[in-house]
Amino acid sequence: MTTLAHPAAAPASRVTARVRPPALRQFGPNWYATVMGTAIVASAGAGLPLEIPGLRAASVVVWALSAVLLAVVLVARAGHWLHHRDRARADLLDPAVAPFYGCAAMALLAVGGATLLAGRDVLGERAAVAVDAVLFGAGTLLGLVVAVAIPYLMVVRHRVGLADASPVWLLPVVPPMVSAAVGPLLVPHLAPGQGREALLLGCYALFGMSLLATLMILPLVFGRLVARGPLPLALTPLLFLVLGPLGQSTTAAGQLADMAPGAIGAPYAGALGAFAVVYGVPVMGFALLWLALSAALVIRAVRRGMRLTMTWWAFTFPLGTCVTGAAGLGRHTGLTALEWLAVGLFALLVAAWSAAGWYTLRGVFSGALPAAPPAPRPVTVRTR
């Protein structure tokens, strides 16, 4: 028996395909990592303590790319929520996906900071400050919402155990630390007085908020590794996410110390300068320890067949924060060794960014990305 299709069926289906792009269904919040990873390359390059020919111009180009990426991802994510709300809601209820909503806030903040550090060469200082202020405000507000909402969902709706502990759990609580690192850049552009001091101390409050939350999660992550063994091969790069709050907190302490003399009186300004070194050096030491451990596990995973995937973006932003943290410590201590450490980490950052970017571009143009998961996973939630 032959069934004839209605004459309008084919055109209608094509219209529906145009209105509801199927690729957007798989466009999750993890795509903001491409924005974060690109923006941090621009910020790290602009802040390196050594003069490298062409680096400043390259940083400006990478900043422009990060701004374009941010616009594209924002539009795509808006389309995802508009046309595929069922999938978007399912992502929020999926404990493996929901933490990536923290990347949205960090993408806004990272591009804002890069705009003031590198983009001002193109936009001019006044426009760069305005753009950074808008992105800082939006990113900070969104980061605070995510820092509360995602842990709330983990407690109330997600069903997770200690065996499920993952570095991804850090993503919702790191955005306030990124705000603490980016916010000080705006301090000199405020009128002297209450405004400057309020922004400076507000950034310190964000610093403490994120730091204490991170300290609660890190033991769970390490305990899971010791008790359960390495992460699955494809997820091994996620170990580098631990470097994010470590490097970013070191960067934030240094940036806040730089701006303290013009915002807060003695003896606090001097004390905050000392805190940047007293806090930053030990934390950077632990970051290097974790970097060595993570690199060893990544090498093990590569030898066992780990391939280049989207998870490689996990290398970029965390490494970038270590670059800016080491550069800040070099600026405060005057140690040449710390400056060369920043340069060495920047070289690793560029290599990781190039690899992840090449995979993403190839996947997008070939149609492999965004890709659907190989098999649907059931979502388990608490009913009360």
N, C-alpha and C positions, 0 to 999 in steps of 0.2 A: 504494500500500500504506500502511495506517495502522498506526502503532506506538502501542500503549497503554503509558503509564507505569505503573510499579508504584504501588499505592495509597499506599505509605509514602514514595515518592520526594519528593513536595513537602514534607511535614512535615520530613523529614530534611534537605533542603536548607535549609529555613528555620532549623532548629536549628544546622546548620553555619555559616550566615551569622551567627547570633547568637554562636556560640562563637568564630568566626574573623572578626572585623569586617574587611571589605575595606578600609575607609578607613585602618586602621592599617598596612597594607602600605606605604603611601606616607609614613608618618609618620617622617621621617628625623631625624637628630641636629641638623639645621639649625633645628628648631623650638625648641631651647633659646635661640636668639637672641631670641625674643619675651620670654623671662624676663629675659635679660641687659639688653635694651633698656629694659624696664619698671623693673627694679630700679635701674638707674643714674639714671633720672629722679628717683626718690625720694632717692637718696643725694646727687645733685648739688643738688637743691632744698633738702635739709636743710643742706647745707654752704655755700650761697651767703653771701658776706660782707655782703650788704645785706638789710635787713629789708623784706620785701614782704608786705603784709597778705594773709592767707589762704594764703601759700605753705607754711607749716609743716603746716597741716591737709591741704592738697592732697598734700604729700609723704607723709604718713601713709596717705592713701587709696591712693596709687599703690604704696606699699610693700605694703599688704594685697593689692592686685591682683597684684603680682609673686609673693607667697607662694602665692596660689591658683593662679596660672599654673604655678609650679614643681611643685606637687602634681599638677596635671592632666597636665603634660608627662611627669613621672616615671612616672605610671601608664600613660600612652599608650605611652611607650617600653618599659616593661616588657611591655605587651601585644604590642608589635611584636616583641620578642625571643622571647616565649613562643609566639606563633602564626605568625610569619613569619621563622623563623631563617634560611631560605635567603636572603631579601632582606637581613637584617641582616648576614650574612656577606659577601654580595656588596657591601654598602656599605663594609665594611672593606677590601675588595680593589679598590674603585673610587678611584683617586687624586683624583677630583673631589669625593668625598663623605667619605672617611675623615678629612680634617683637621677636619671639623665636630664630631668627637667631643671636641675641645677645648672646645666650647661647653658641654658638660655640666658640666665642672668649673667653668667661669667662671660658669654660672648659679647653682650652689650658693654660690660665694663672693660673688657680687653680692647675692644675697638675704640672706646672712649679714651682710654689711656694712650693707645698708640696714636690717636689723632693729635693729642697734645704733644707727644714726644717726637713724632715723625711727620704727621700730617700738617703741622703748622707751616712747614716749608712751602706747602702748596696753598693752603687755605688762608694763611695769615694768622697771627696770634689771636686776634679777637674772635674770629670765626671758629678757630680750633677750640678755644675756651668754651664758646657757646655750645658746640657739638659735644664736647666732653661733659659739660654740665648736664645736658639733657640725658645723655647715655648713662652718666653716673647716677642721676636721680632715678631713672627707670630701672637700671640694673640693680641698684641697692634695694629699692622697694620690692622688686620681683624676688631678689635673693632672700629678703627677710620672709616673704610669704612662703617660698619654697623651703626655707630652713625650718619652718614650723609645720607646713602642710605635709611634706613627704614623710618626716618622722611620725607624724600623727597617723598617716595611712599605714605605715609599717606596724604601728602598735595596734591599731583598731581593725584594719581591713586585711592587711597582708598576713599570710601565714608563713613565717620564716623561723628557722632555728639557728643555733650557733654554728651549725655545720654549713649554713648558707652565707655566713659572713664573707663579705667581699670588699675590695678596695672601692668598688662602685658606691658603697654606702657613704663614702666621704663626699660625694658630689653635691648633695643637698646642703651640706654645712660649710662648704668652702667659699661660696659666694660672698658672705660678709667679710672674709679675709681679703678677697680680691678688692672689695670696696675700700677696705682699710689701706690697701696699697695704692689704689688709684686716687682716692679722695685727697690725700695731701698735695697732689699736683695742682689742685684748685685753690689751696689755701692762700698763696701769694696774690691771687686775683680777686680776693675779697678785701673790703676796706678793713684797716686795722681796728681791732676792738673785739666785741662780743662775737661777731660772725666768724672770725678766724679761729678764735678759741673754741667755739662750739663745734665747728667742723673738725678741728684737730682732736678734741676729746671724744667727739662722736665716733671718729675713726678708731680711736683706742677702744671704745666700747665694742665696736664691731670686731676688732682684733681679738678681744677677750672672749666674745661670744663664740667665734669660730674656733679659737684655740682650744677652749675647754671641751667643746663638742668633739673636736678631733681627738683629743686625749681619751675620750670615752670609747671611741670607735677603734683606734689603732690596736689596742690589746686584743680585741675580738678578731681582727684581721690576722694578726700574727698567730694567735691561738688556733685559728682555723688551719693555717698553713702547717703548723707543727702537728696538729692532731689528725688532719685529713690528707696531708701531702700537698704537692703542687697543684695549681689550678689547671684545668683542661688546657691543652696546647694552644688553642685559638685565643683563649682568654689570658694567657700569660702576660702580654703587654700591659694589662690592667694593673699589674703590680706597681707600675711607674706612677699611678695616680697618687700613691702615698707621698711622693715627692712634692705634689702640688701644695698642700698646706704647709709643708716644711719650708720650701723655697719662698712661697708667697708671704709667710709670716716674717721671714728674715728680710724680705724686700720691704714689707710694710713697716717693720721696726726702723729700718734705715730711712725710708721716705718720711716717716713721721718725725724722726730726729732731725732731718734736714730742715723741716719747716717749723719746728718748735720755737726757735729763737724769735721769729717774727710773729708768733701767735700766742705765746704764753711766757710769763715772766720767770725770773730766777726764783728759786734754784731749780725749778722743774725743767727748764729747757736743757740745762747741763745734765741733769739726771736722765732725761730721755735720750740724750746723746750717748751717755754711758750704757744705758739699757740696750741700745741698738747693737753694741759690740758684745756685751755680757750675755745677751740672749742669742744673738745671731751666730756667734762662733760655735758654741756647742750644738745648736740646731743644724748648722751647716755640716758639722762633723757627722751627726747622725744621718743627715741626708746623703752624704757620700757613702756611709755604711750601707744604707738601704739601696742606693744606686748600684753598689757592687753586688749585693745579694740578688737584686732584681735582674741585673745584667747576666749573672751566672745562670739564673733560672730561664732567662730568655734564650741564652746560648744552648742550654739543655733542650729547650722546646724546639729550637731550630734544628738541632741534630736529630730530633725525633720526628721531624716532618712538619713543623709549624710553618704555615704559609703567610704571605703578605695579605692582610685583610684590613677592614676598617678599624679594627682594634688598635692598629699601629698609630692612630691619632693619639692614643693614650701616652705615647712617648713625648709628644710635642709640648703641650702647655706646661706639664710638670717640669720638664727639663728647662723650659724657658724661665720659669720662676726661679730655678736654681741659678741660672745665668744672672738674672737681675739681682738676686740675693747676694751672690758672690761679688758682683760689681759694687753693690752698696757697701759691703764689708771692706772691700779694697779702698773705697773712697773714704771711709771713716777711720780705717787703721793706717792707711798709707802703705800697706804690704803689697809688694809687687807680685808675690806668690798668689795672692787672692785675685789679682787682676788677670794673671795668666790662667788661673782656674776658670774664671769667667769666659775667657777666650776659648779654652779647650771645651767647656760645656756647650758654648755657642756652636762650635764646629759639629758636635754630636747632634745638637738641635737641628741645624740645617740639614744634616744627612737624614735624620728621622723625618723631618718635614718633607723633604724631597721624595722619599720613598712612599710615605703615606699619600702625598699629593698625586704622585704618578699613578698609584693604584686607583685612587678615586677618580681621576680624570679618565683613565682607561675604562673603568667600570661604567661611568656615566655615559661616555660616548658609545660604548658597545651595547648599552642597554642592560648590563648586568646589575647596575645599581640605579635606584634603590631596588634591592632584591627581597623577595619574600623569604621568610624562614623556611627551611627544608620541610618542616612538619609543624602543624599547630600545636601549641602547648596549652594544656588546660590551666586556667587561672584559679587558684585557690584563695578564697577570701574568708574572713571571719564574718559570721552573720550577726554577731552581737558581742 
